[in-house]
């Protein structure tokens, strides 16, 4: 695929690379990637194609030393600059280090799939002042995307979520969880909200027990 975006926020990059936000910040703080792979002003952003190198760095940690991974990244970036690589060409990229050959095909496929889902998730969400005061909702509905994501991540069965929100599909629920990771709620976390039909059964030792009817 051709990348539809050039730069990602750090939370978006974490989703695309399949790593944590602290790992993204570590890549920047420790200068694991060359300077042209990210920006720190006015806010931290990461080149979309650099997510491939970030995934490589962390996914091969059990097999390659840090110095070997860094050298591979330097060689890959130099190759990209020399040959003006497009995203599609990374699929066939391989680098030889002494007796070791590193191929990027599987990493390219996985990062590409995560990027596609990220783009789809962000296209699915709309912020309209006329809908719930601008709260991010799933397009075509009045369902807050972060609410659905919280319920899904909490382990609520998909069938129950779809019964509570019949206007949604399973794909939309899954994309909602991706969106919430990439675009977390700003400000102070709100109290957890559940769909209509959720009942508080009891309160014990400060913990709420809830059940979704159905």
PASEBA-1860 file (N, C-alpha, C; in nm, 3 decimals):
! residues 214
1> XXXXXXXX> 0.084/-0.120/0.000/0.000/0.000/0.000/0.088/0.124/0.000 ~ 0.032/0.237/-0.043/0.101/0.364/-0.032/0.055/0.431/0.096 ~ 0.150/0.485/0.171/0.114/0.548/0.298/0.030/0.672/0.273 ~ -0.082/0.681/0.346/-0.171/0.795/0.332/-0.130/0.910/0.424 ~ -0.036/0.883/0.513/0.011/0.986/0.606/0.163/0.985/0.608 ~ 0.222/1.100/0.633/0.367/1.111/0.639/0.419/1.096/0.782 ~ 0.353/1.164/0.875/0.397/1.162/1.013/0.282/1.122/1.106 ~ 0.317/1.058/1.214/0.220/1.011/1.313/0.252/1.071/1.449
9> XXXXXXXX> 0.151/1.087/1.531/0.177/1.124/1.670/0.244/1.005/1.737 ~ 0.296/1.025/1.856/0.364/0.915/1.925/0.267/0.802/1.959 ~ 0.142/0.836/1.994/0.045/0.730/2.025/0.004/0.655/1.898 ~ -0.008/0.727/1.787/-0.038/0.660/1.660/0.078/0.570/1.620 ~ 0.200/0.618/1.637/0.318/0.538/1.601/0.327/0.412/1.685 ~ 0.288/0.422/1.812/0.290/0.304/1.899/0.195/0.197/1.847 ~ 0.078/0.239/1.800/-0.019/0.144/1.744/0.037/0.082/1.615 ~ 0.089/0.165/1.526/0.140/0.115/1.398/0.259/0.022/1.414
17> XXXXXXXX> 0.348/0.055/1.506/0.468/-0.027/1.527/0.441/-0.148/1.615 ~ 0.328/-0.148/1.684/0.297/-0.261/1.772/0.377/-0.260/1.900 ~ 0.409/-0.140/1.949/0.488/-0.127/2.072/0.413/-0.034/2.168 ~ 0.476/-0.004/2.281/0.413/0.083/2.379/0.456/0.228/2.358 ~ 0.379/0.320/2.415/0.417/0.461/2.407/0.553/0.487/2.471 ~ 0.584/0.430/2.589/0.718/0.450/2.645/0.829/0.403/2.551 ~ 0.804/0.298/2.474/0.905/0.250/2.381/0.925/0.350/2.266 ~ 0.817/0.412/2.222/0.830/0.516/2.119/0.913/0.632/2.172
25> XXXXXXXX> 0.883/0.675/2.293/0.958/0.786/2.353/1.104/0.748/2.375 ~ 1.128/0.622/2.407/1.266/0.575/2.425/1.344/0.584/2.294 ~ 1.279/0.547/2.185/1.343/0.554/2.054/1.390/0.696/2.025 ~ 1.306/0.794/2.063/1.341/0.933/2.039/1.447/0.981/2.138 ~ 1.425/0.953/2.267/1.517/1.002/2.371/1.657/0.945/2.355 ~ 1.666/0.818/2.318/1.795/0.752/2.305/1.852/0.760/2.164 ~ 1.781/0.831/2.077/1.826/0.850/1.938/1.857/0.717/1.870 ~ 1.766/0.623/1.890/1.780/0.493/1.825/1.761/0.506/1.675
33> XXXXXXXX> 1.675/0.598/1.634/1.655/0.625/1.492/1.729/0.752/1.452 ~ 1.767/0.765/1.327/1.828/0.889/1.279/1.731/1.006/1.297 ~ 1.785/1.127/1.303/1.703/1.244/1.330/1.592/1.267/1.229 ~ 1.613/1.227/1.103/1.510/1.255/1.003/1.391/1.160/1.011 ~ 1.396/1.065/1.106/1.285/0.971/1.123/1.178/1.023/1.218 ~ 1.206/1.134/1.284/1.110/1.188/1.379/1.132/1.337/1.396 ~ 1.037/1.402/1.463/1.049/1.544/1.493/1.009/1.565/1.638 ~ 1.066/1.665/1.701/1.032/1.694/1.841/0.972/1.833/1.858
41> XXXXXXXX> 0.952/1.903/1.748/0.899/2.039/1.756/0.795/2.062/1.647 ~ 0.678/2.118/1.683/0.638/2.164/1.817/0.594/2.049/1.908 ~ 0.565/1.933/1.849/0.531/1.815/1.928/0.604/1.696/1.868 ~ 0.614/1.590/1.943/0.683/1.471/1.893/0.598/1.401/1.787 ~ 0.658/1.378/1.672/0.594/1.300/1.567/0.697/1.204/1.509 ~ 0.647/1.100/1.445/0.734/0.997/1.389/0.694/0.973/1.244 ~ 0.793/0.959/1.157/0.764/0.925/1.018/0.690/0.792/1.014 ~ 0.587/0.783/0.930/0.508/0.661/0.924/0.594/0.540/0.887
49> XXXXXXXX> 0.685/0.554/0.790/0.766/0.439/0.750/0.870/0.402/0.856 ~ 0.900/0.494/0.948/0.995/0.462/1.055/0.936/0.361/1.153 ~ 0.804/0.343/1.151/0.742/0.244/1.239/0.792/0.103/1.207 ~ 0.831/0.082/1.081/0.889/-0.046/1.042/1.020/-0.071/1.114 ~ 1.103/0.032/1.124/1.232/0.019/1.192/1.215/0.006/1.342 ~ 1.114/0.074/1.396/1.086/0.063/1.539/1.041/-0.079/1.572 ~ 0.954/-0.133/1.489/0.908/-0.271/1.510/1.026/-0.367/1.502 ~ 1.115/-0.345/1.405/1.233/-0.429/1.392/1.318/-0.423/1.518
57> XXXXXXXX> 1.342/-0.303/1.570/1.431/-0.287/1.684/1.381/-0.366/1.805 ~ 1.254/-0.359/1.833/1.202/-0.425/1.953/1.168/-0.573/1.932 ~ 1.123/-0.608/1.813/1.085/-0.748/1.789/1.204/-0.840/1.775 ~ 1.321/-0.787/1.743/1.440/-0.872/1.728/1.533/-0.865/1.849 ~ 1.484/-0.806/1.957/1.568/-0.788/2.076/1.619/-0.920/2.134 ~ 1.542/-1.028/2.116/1.584/-1.157/2.171/1.687/-1.228/2.085 ~ 1.708/-1.180/1.963/1.798/-1.250/1.871/1.921/-1.168/1.832 ~ 1.909/-1.036/1.837/2.020/-0.951/1.796/2.061/-0.858/1.910
65> XXXXXXXX> 2.189/-0.831/1.917/2.236/-0.735/2.017/2.189/-0.594/1.978 ~ 2.192/-0.504/2.075/2.152/-0.366/2.047/2.238/-0.305/1.938 ~ 2.369/-0.331/1.944/2.458/-0.273/1.843/2.428/-0.328/1.704 ~ 2.394/-0.456/1.695/2.361/-0.515/1.565/2.232/-0.456/1.511 ~ 2.134/-0.434/1.598/2.007/-0.374/1.555/2.027/-0.230/1.508 ~ 2.109/-0.157/1.582/2.135/-0.018/1.544/2.207/-0.010/1.410 ~ 2.302/-0.100/1.388/2.374/-0.101/1.261/2.281/-0.135/1.145 ~ 2.191/-0.230/1.168/2.094/-0.266/1.065/2.005/-0.148/1.030
73> XXXXXXXX> 1.962/-0.075/1.133/1.878/0.043/1.110/1.955/0.149/1.031 ~ 2.080/0.172/1.067/2.160/0.272/0.995/2.176/0.232/0.848 ~ 2.200/0.104/0.823/2.215/0.057/0.685/2.083/0.070/0.608 ~ 1.974/0.040/0.676/1.843/0.048/0.611/1.810/0.192/0.574 ~ 1.837/0.284/0.664/1.808/0.426/0.638/1.897/0.477/0.525 ~ 2.023/0.438/0.525/2.115/0.480/0.418/2.067/0.427/0.283 ~ 2.018/0.304/0.283/1.967/0.244/0.160/1.843/0.317/0.112 ~ 1.756/0.353/0.207/1.633/0.427/0.172/1.667/0.560/0.107
81> XXXXXXXX> 1.764/0.629/0.162/1.802/0.760/0.108/1.866/0.745/-0.030 ~ 1.950/0.644/-0.045/2.022/0.627/-0.171/1.929/0.584/-0.285 ~ 1.829/0.504/-0.251/1.741/0.449/-0.356/1.602/0.510/-0.355 ~ 1.580/0.608/-0.268/1.450/0.674/-0.259/1.337/0.572/-0.249 ~ 1.350/0.488/-0.151/1.253/0.380/-0.129/1.111/0.433/-0.113 ~ 1.016/0.365/-0.176/0.875/0.385/-0.145/0.837/0.283/-0.038 ~ 0.721/0.302/0.022/0.678/0.207/0.125/0.670/0.066/0.068 ~ 0.619/0.049/-0.053/0.602/-0.084/-0.111/0.736/-0.156/-0.127
89> XXXXXXXX> 0.842/-0.081/-0.154/0.973/-0.143/-0.177/1.034/-0.201/-0.050 ~ 0.986/-0.156/0.064/1.040/-0.210/0.189/1.006/-0.359/0.205 ~ 0.900/-0.404/0.138/0.861/-0.545/0.151/0.975/-0.638/0.109 ~ 1.051/-0.597/0.012/1.156/-0.684/-0.042/1.296/-0.646/0.007 ~ 1.301/-0.554/0.103/1.431/-0.510/0.152/1.494/-0.617/0.241 ~ 1.623/-0.638/0.224/1.699/-0.731/0.309/1.838/-0.671/0.328 ~ 1.895/-0.693/0.444/2.029/-0.641/0.471/2.116/-0.754/0.523 ~ 2.237/-0.761/0.477/2.331/-0.864/0.518/2.430/-0.808/0.618
97> XXXXXXXX> 2.439/-0.872/0.733/2.532/-0.832/0.837/2.620/-0.952/0.872 ~ 2.743/-0.951/0.819/2.834/-1.065/0.839/2.767/-1.192/0.787 ~ 2.734/-1.287/0.879/2.672/-1.412/0.836/2.520/-1.410/0.852 ~ 2.465/-1.293/0.881/2.322/-1.282/0.909/2.253/-1.201/0.801 ~ 2.138/-1.249/0.754/2.056/-1.175/0.660/1.923/-1.142/0.726 ~ 1.890/-1.015/0.729/1.764/-0.969/0.788/1.670/-0.930/0.676 ~ 1.552/-0.993/0.672/1.451/-0.961/0.571/1.334/-0.890/0.639 ~ 1.282/-0.791/0.572/1.179/-0.706/0.631/1.037/-0.745/0.590
105> XXXXXXXX> 1.021/-0.848/0.510/0.890/-0.880/0.452/0.779/-0.897/0.556 ~ 0.803/-0.982/0.656/0.698/-1.008/0.755/0.668/-0.884/0.839 ~ 0.775/-0.813/0.879/0.755/-0.690/0.956/0.677/-0.589/0.873 ~ 0.712/-0.576/0.746/0.645/-0.483/0.656/0.496/-0.515/0.649 ~ 0.464/-0.643/0.638/0.324/-0.685/0.628/0.248/-0.649/0.756 ~ 0.308/-0.680/0.870/0.240/-0.655/0.997/0.221/-0.506/1.025 ~ 0.325/-0.428/1.001/0.315/-0.283/1.024/0.216/-0.223/0.924 ~ 0.219/-0.268/0.801/0.126/-0.217/0.700/-0.019/-0.244/0.737
113> XXXXXXXX> -0.046/-0.364/0.788/-0.183/-0.397/0.829/-0.228/-0.309/0.946 ~ -0.136/-0.285/1.040/-0.173/-0.200/1.154/-0.197/-0.055/1.108 ~ -0.116/-0.008/1.012/-0.136/0.126/0.960/-0.270/0.139/0.888 ~ -0.306/0.037/0.813/-0.434/0.040/0.742/-0.550/0.046/0.840 ~ -0.542/-0.033/0.948/-0.648/-0.032/1.048/-0.653/0.102/1.121 ~ -0.536/0.160/1.146/-0.530/0.290/1.212/-0.597/0.396/1.125 ~ -0.567/0.397/0.997/-0.627/0.493/0.906/-0.778/0.473/0.900 ~ -0.822/0.347/0.893/-0.965/0.317/0.889/-1.033/0.363/1.017
121> XXXXXXXX> -0.966/0.342/1.131/-1.024/0.381/1.260/-1.042/0.532/1.267 ~ -0.945/0.607/1.220/-0.953/0.752/1.229/-1.055/0.809/1.130 ~ -1.072/0.742/1.015/-1.174/0.785/0.921/-1.315/0.755/0.974 ~ -1.325/0.657/1.061/-1.455/0.615/1.114/-1.511/0.713/1.217 ~ -1.425/0.794/1.276/-1.465/0.881/1.388/-1.486/1.024/1.340 ~ -1.589/1.087/1.395/-1.619/1.226/1.361/-1.640/1.306/1.489 ~ -1.596/1.432/1.486/-1.621/1.525/1.596/-1.703/1.641/1.541 ~ -1.828/1.645/1.582/-1.921/1.746/1.533/-1.982/1.819/1.652
129> XXXXXXXX> -1.969/1.952/1.658/-2.027/2.028/1.770/-2.176/2.003/1.788 ~ -2.243/1.960/1.680/-2.387/1.935/1.687/-2.419/1.796/1.741 ~ -2.317/1.715/1.758/-2.339/1.578/1.809/-2.266/1.563/1.942 ~ -2.342/1.555/2.049/-2.286/1.537/2.184/-2.177/1.640/2.214 ~ -2.199/1.763/2.165/-2.106/1.871/2.197/-1.966/1.852/2.142 ~ -1.952/1.774/2.036/-1.820/1.754/1.977/-1.746/1.633/2.029 ~ -1.812/1.553/2.112/-1.750/1.429/2.160/-1.721/1.338/2.040 ~ -1.603/1.278/2.031/-1.573/1.188/1.919/-1.671/1.070/1.916
137> XXXXXXXX> -1.742/1.056/1.806/-1.839/0.948/1.793/-1.811/0.868/1.667 ~ -1.865/0.748/1.661/-1.852/0.665/1.542/-1.942/0.722/1.434 ~ -1.884/0.745/1.318/-1.954/0.812/1.208/-2.090/0.747/1.180 ~ -2.192/0.831/1.165/-2.326/0.782/1.136/-2.404/0.742/1.258 ~ -2.345/0.760/1.377/-2.413/0.726/1.502/-2.391/0.838/1.603 ~ -2.448/0.821/1.721/-2.423/0.911/1.832/-2.350/0.835/1.944 ~ -2.275/0.733/1.904/-2.208/0.646/2.002/-2.066/0.696/2.024 ~ -2.031/0.738/2.146/-1.894/0.783/2.176/-1.793/0.671/2.154
145> XXXXXXXX> -1.692/0.697/2.076/-1.597/0.592/2.039/-1.517/0.544/2.159 ~ -1.480/0.634/2.251/-1.400/0.593/2.366/-1.482/0.507/2.463 ~ -1.612/0.530/2.468/-1.697/0.449/2.555/-1.700/0.305/2.506 ~ -1.720/0.288/2.375/-1.722/0.154/2.317/-1.587/0.086/2.336 ~ -1.480/0.160/2.314/-1.346/0.103/2.329/-1.323/0.054/2.472 ~ -1.365/0.133/2.570/-1.343/0.095/2.710/-1.417/-0.033/2.744 ~ -1.537/-0.048/2.694/-1.615/-0.169/2.720/-1.551/-0.290/2.654 ~ -1.503/-0.271/2.530/-1.440/-0.380/2.457/-1.311/-0.425/2.524
153> XXXXXXXX> -1.228/-0.327/2.561/-1.100/-0.357/2.626/-1.121/-0.422/2.763 ~ -1.233/-0.390/2.827/-1.262/-0.449/2.959/-1.298/-0.597/2.949 ~ -1.314/-0.647/2.827/-1.342/-0.790/2.810/-1.487/-0.824/2.789 ~ -1.572/-0.725/2.769/-1.714/-0.753/2.745/-1.728/-0.831/2.615 ~ -1.803/-0.940/2.615/-1.819/-1.019/2.492/-1.876/-0.934/2.379 ~ -1.828/-0.960/2.258/-1.872/-0.882/2.143/-2.023/-0.889/2.127 ~ -2.082/-1.005/2.148/-2.227/-1.019/2.130/-2.304/-0.924/2.221 ~ -2.255/-0.904/2.342/-2.324/-0.815/2.434/-2.308/-0.668/2.393
161> XXXXXXXX> -2.190/-0.636/2.341/-2.167/-0.499/2.296/-2.259/-0.467/2.178 ~ -2.269/-0.561/2.085/-2.353/-0.538/1.967/-2.501/-0.534/2.004 ~ -2.540/-0.606/2.108/-2.679/-0.600/2.153/-2.707/-0.466/2.218 ~ -2.608/-0.412/2.291/-2.626/-0.283/2.356/-2.621/-0.169/2.254 ~ -2.543/-0.189/2.146/-2.530/-0.088/2.042/-2.561/-0.152/1.908 ~ -2.687/-0.174/1.878/-2.725/-0.245/1.754/-2.687/-0.172/1.626 ~ -2.654/-0.044/1.635/-2.615/0.030/1.515/-2.470/0.003/1.475 ~ -2.396/-0.068/1.559/-2.254/-0.093/1.532/-2.231/-0.232/1.475
169> XXXXXXXX> -2.116/-0.248/1.410/-2.071/-0.379/1.364/-1.950/-0.421/1.448 ~ -1.915/-0.547/1.439/-1.799/-0.597/1.514/-1.672/-0.525/1.468 ~ -1.662/-0.498/1.338/-1.544/-0.428/1.287/-1.534/-0.288/1.347 ~ -1.646/-0.219/1.360/-1.644/-0.085/1.417/-1.601/-0.089/1.564 ~ -1.643/-0.190/1.636/-1.604/-0.203/1.777/-1.453/-0.223/1.788 ~ -1.399/-0.310/1.703/-1.255/-0.335/1.705/-1.177/-0.210/1.664 ~ -1.226/-0.140/1.564/-1.159/-0.017/1.521/-1.168/0.091/1.629 ~ -1.276/0.089/1.706/-1.290/0.185/1.815/-1.179/0.168/1.917
177> XXXXXXXX> -1.141/0.042/1.945/-1.034/0.018/2.041/-0.900/0.065/1.987 ~ -0.881/0.052/1.856/-0.758/0.101/1.794/-0.754/0.253/1.800 ~ -0.866/0.317/1.770/-0.873/0.463/1.774/-0.842/0.514/1.914 ~ -0.898/0.451/2.015/-0.878/0.497/2.153/-0.732/0.488/2.195 ~ -0.659/0.389/2.144/-0.517/0.379/2.174/-0.437/0.488/2.102 ~ -0.477/0.513/1.978/-0.404/0.610/1.897/-0.438/0.754/1.933 ~ -0.563/0.775/1.976/-0.610/0.910/2.010/-0.676/0.903/2.148 ~ -0.596/0.893/2.253/-0.654/0.879/2.388/-0.728/1.005/2.429
185> XXXXXXXX> -0.821/0.988/2.522/-0.897/1.101/2.572/-0.803/1.204/2.633 ~ -0.830/1.329/2.605/-0.749/1.436/2.661/-0.803/1.476/2.797 ~ -0.712/1.522/2.882/-0.754/1.572/3.012/-0.774/1.461/3.113 ~ -0.842/1.494/3.221/-0.862/1.401/3.330/-0.953/1.287/3.288 ~ -0.915/1.161/3.316/-0.998/1.047/3.277/-1.137/1.059/3.338 ~ -1.236/1.027/3.254/-1.374/1.033/3.301/-1.415/0.902/3.368 ~ -1.523/0.912/3.445/-1.578/0.792/3.508/-1.619/0.695/3.398 ~ -1.593/0.567/3.421/-1.629/0.466/3.322/-1.779/0.470/3.296
193> XXXXXXXX> -1.818/0.464/3.169/-1.958/0.464/3.133/-1.990/0.335/3.059 ~ -2.111/0.284/3.084/-2.154/0.160/3.022/-2.286/0.184/2.951 ~ -2.319/0.102/2.853/-2.442/0.124/2.776/-2.567/0.103/2.858 ~ -2.679/0.146/2.801/-2.807/0.127/2.868/-2.827/-0.021/2.897 ~ -2.880/-0.052/3.014/-2.900/-0.192/3.052/-2.797/-0.242/3.150 ~ -2.689/-0.162/3.173/-2.588/-0.200/3.269/-2.638/-0.170/3.410 ~ -2.628/-0.267/3.499/-2.672/-0.247/3.636/-2.557/-0.268/3.734 ~ -2.552/-0.184/3.836/-2.455/-0.202/3.944/-2.517/-0.298/4.044
201> XXXXXXXX> -2.457/-0.412/4.060/-2.512/-0.514/4.147/-2.475/-0.493/4.292 ~ -2.349/-0.458/4.316/-2.307/-0.442/4.455/-2.178/-0.363/4.461 ~ -2.148/-0.312/4.577/-2.024/-0.241/4.601/-1.955/-0.307/4.719 ~ -1.838/-0.363/4.696/-1.766/-0.433/4.802/-1.622/-0.386/4.804 ~ -1.580/-0.341/4.922/-1.442/-0.297/4.941/-1.400/-0.197/4.833 ~ -1.492/-0.108/4.801/-1.458/-0.002/4.707/-1.462/-0.041/4.562 ~ -1.498/-0.167/4.531/-1.500/-0.211/4.392/-1.645/-0.226/4.345 ~ -1.673/-0.176/4.225/-1.806/-0.187/4.169/-1.816/-0.313/4.086
209> XXXXXX> -1.925/-0.386/4.105/-1.951/-0.502/4.022/-2.065/-0.468/3.929 ~ -2.044/-0.487/3.799/-2.145/-0.450/3.702/-2.182/-0.570/3.616 ~ -2.302/-0.562/3.561/-2.346/-0.668/3.472/-2.423/-0.604/3.358 ~ -2.396/-0.648/3.236/-2.470/-0.600/3.122/-2.583/-0.698/3.095 ~ -2.706/-0.648/3.098/-2.822/-0.733/3.076/-2.820/-0.790/2.935 ~ -2.871/-0.910/2.922/-2.881/-0.969/2.787/-2.806/-1.097/2.777
END
